[in-house]
Amino acid sequence: MMNTHTSPITKSTASWHWPVDLAAYDRTPHLSDDEKEAIAYTITHHAARSARQRAATLQRLVQPLLDVLLAIGSPPQEHYAPILVMLENMDRRGTTYWSWSREEWLETIGLTRAAFEQRRSHRSGPKARQQVVVMAYLLTHFDDFLAFAGNALQLHQTATTVFGRSCLDGATQRICETLRKRGYSSQEVDKNIQFALALVFLTTRNPSLEGVTYDLLASLREQTASTMLSDGLGLLSRALADLHLIEGVPGMIALLWRSEPKRTICTTCAKSGCGSPISILESPVQSSGMRTWPLRLSRWSTR
């Protein structure tokens, strides 16, 4: 069944909604014998007219993929490569993508582009892997983006593709302007916030700052091994508290600063606990040319 959304995803946070109607699809996990035969034939004869003539047999499998590609604004010439990837993996497993596990999706996507290409029987386009990530996200419950935490570009690209660049940039600007009032101003801080927001929005499946909780941010920070994401999530918590978007701010919260915050702090005031949102308890140390801060407990003001 054709999905009614055939234009790029809405860029406004207020009007953003899930771009495909999952209830409209036949999500039967098993492949029929006709579907298995049509998939195998299409993979082998993908450039032949006879393969295109079998499209009707695969409509329930291909149409949701096309709807996603149309929703994110992919031009027609970029449709076939990611669809062929999906057909190859359905042929390999004998099941539809509706039933794939987390491990099967990670295998399909590949933790790296090299791993993705190694499983291909045909050469894919430069955007095919990213398109498959978005298909997994929008059509199923796949959201294990921390598996790609070492590749922040993958995280940011996915959020931008799903929610729109202007939406992500607007939220980033709002948070960074709030942090600048506290003295945090650097390209590093802006980048950390940008990627932290990408992770949060993908996890909540909504590009809105409202509804984000401390529990969510703490859980994501517990799971990530990325310094950039850990620092970004901590800064995001501070900004959301200042914006009164997080209620019940705890008096104490643990933050791991692996890089020195770019702000000016009075050492005397910080040590005497004058109400600064972050109490610097130890002096920075030099390590490989970079100033780093040890793990410490940081007091957050709730004013």
GIJO-V397000 format. One record per residue. PSI is psi in whole degrees, -180 to 180 (999 if undefined). OMEGA is omega in whole degrees, 0 to 359 (* if undefined). BURIAL is b if it has 16 or more other C-alpha atoms within 10 Angstrom, else e. Layout:
PSI/OMEGA/BURIAL + PSI/OMEGA/BURIAL
This chain:
131/182/e + 131/175/e + 147/184/b + -15/182/e + 113/182/b + 20/178/b + 160/181/e + 153/183/b + 139/179/b + 137/184/b + -19/183/b + 131/179/b + -41/184/b + -34/184/e + 3/184/e + 138/176/b + 164/182/e + 126/191/e + -9/178/b + 148/181/b + 97/185/e + -30/181/e + -15/182/e + -9/187/e + 152/171/b + 105/185/e + 31/176/b + 127/186/e + -23/185/e + 147/176/e + 138/174/b + 165/179/e + -39/179/e + -40/179/e + -42/178/b + -44/181/b + -41/181/e + -38/178/b + -48/181/b + -41/181/b + -42/181/e + -40/180/b + -41/183/b + -36/184/e + 43/189/e + -23/182/b + -4/185/e + 150/177/e + -34/180/e + -32/179/e + -39/179/b + -30/179/e + -16/179/e + 8/185/b + -34/182/b + -35/180/e + -29/184/b + 11/187/b + -42/183/e + -22/180/b + -37/186/b + -35/185/b + -45/177/b + -36/179/b + -41/177/b + -40/180/b + -39/178/b + -46/181/b + -39/177/b + -39/182/b + -34/181/b + 4/174/b + 21/178/e + 131/179/b + 156/184/e + -37/182/e + -13/179/e + 9/184/b + -38/192/b + -40/185/e + -52/180/b + -33/178/b + -39/178/b + -38/175/b + -46/181/b + -40/179/b + -41/179/b + -41/181/b + -33/174/b + -39/177/b + -40/182/b + -37/186/e + -21/181/e + 18/179/b + 163/177/b + 161/181/b + -17/179/b + -27/185/b + 4/184/e + 141/178/b + 172/176/e + -45/182/e + -38/179/e + -36/176/e + -42/178/b + -36/177/b + -40/180/e + -46/182/b + -39/184/b + 131/180/b + -20/174/e + 163/178/e + -35/179/e + -42/179/e + -37/178/e + -47/183/b + -31/181/b + -27/182/e + -2/184/e + 137/173/e + -16/177/e + 153/179/e + 132/180/e + 161/177/b + 169/183/e + -20/183/e + -2/188/e + -44/183/b + -45/179/b + -39/179/b + -38/178/b + -39/176/b + -45/181/b + -38/175/b + -46/180/b + -42/184/b + -47/186/b + -27/185/b + -22/182/b + -171/181/b + 13/181/e + 126/177/b + 27/183/b + 63/183/b + -16/176/b + -17/174/b + -22/180/e + 18/186/e + -29/178/b + -16/179/b + 83/184/e + -28/180/b + -40/179/e + -43/180/b + -49/182/b + -41/179/b + -40/181/b + -47/179/b + -41/179/b + -42/180/b + -41/184/b + -48/188/b + -17/182/b + 139/183/b + -42/183/e + -33/179/e + -47/180/b + -41/180/b + -38/180/e + -43/178/e + -39/178/b + -45/180/b + -42/181/e + -44/180/e + -44/182/b + -37/176/b + -37/177/e + -41/180/b + -32/179/b + -29/177/e + -20/178/e + 5/175/b + 1/179/e + 113/182/b + 102/177/b + 161/177/e + -33/180/e + -45/178/e + -45/180/b + -42/181/b + -42/179/b + -41/179/b + -42/182/b + -46/182/b + -33/176/b + -42/178/b + -39/178/b + -45/179/b + -44/181/b + -46/181/b + -40/179/b + -35/180/b + -42/180/b + -14/182/e + 36/180/b + 128/183/b + 49/182/b + 141/177/b + -27/178/b + 137/179/e + -11/175/e + 136/184/b + 162/174/b + -40/181/b + -41/178/e + -49/182/e + -40/179/b + -39/180/b + -44/179/e + -40/180/b + -33/177/b + -34/187/e + -25/186/e + 144/174/b + 5/183/e + 124/176/e + -44/182/b + -46/180/b + -39/179/b + -49/179/b + -41/180/b + -40/179/b + -36/177/b + -45/178/b + -38/179/b + -40/177/b + -44/180/b + -45/182/b + -41/180/b + -33/176/b + -43/179/b + -32/180/b + 1/180/e + 34/177/e + -9/175/e + 126/180/b + 158/177/e + 45/181/e + 125/179/b + 151/180/e + -31/181/e + 140/177/e + 141/182/e + 129/177/e + 137/177/b + 106/177/b + 111/178/b + -12/176/b + 149/185/b + 129/175/e + 136/181/b + 78/178/e + 161/178/e + 123/183/e + 135/174/e + 114/184/e + -41/181/e + -48/181/e + -41/182/e + -42/182/b + -26/181/e + -2/178/e + 55/185/e + 6/179/e + 4/175/e + 141/184/b + -25/178/b + 118/181/b + 113/180/b + 110/186/b + -18/181/b + 158/180/e + 149/177/e + 155/179/e + 155/178/e + 134/179/e + 113/180/e + 40/178/e + 2/180/e + 141/178/e + 125/182/e + 155/179/b + 138/178/b + 167/177/e + 129/180/e + 164/177/e + 127/186/b + 129/180/b + 128/180/b + 129/176/b + 150/180/b + 14/181/b + 999/*/e
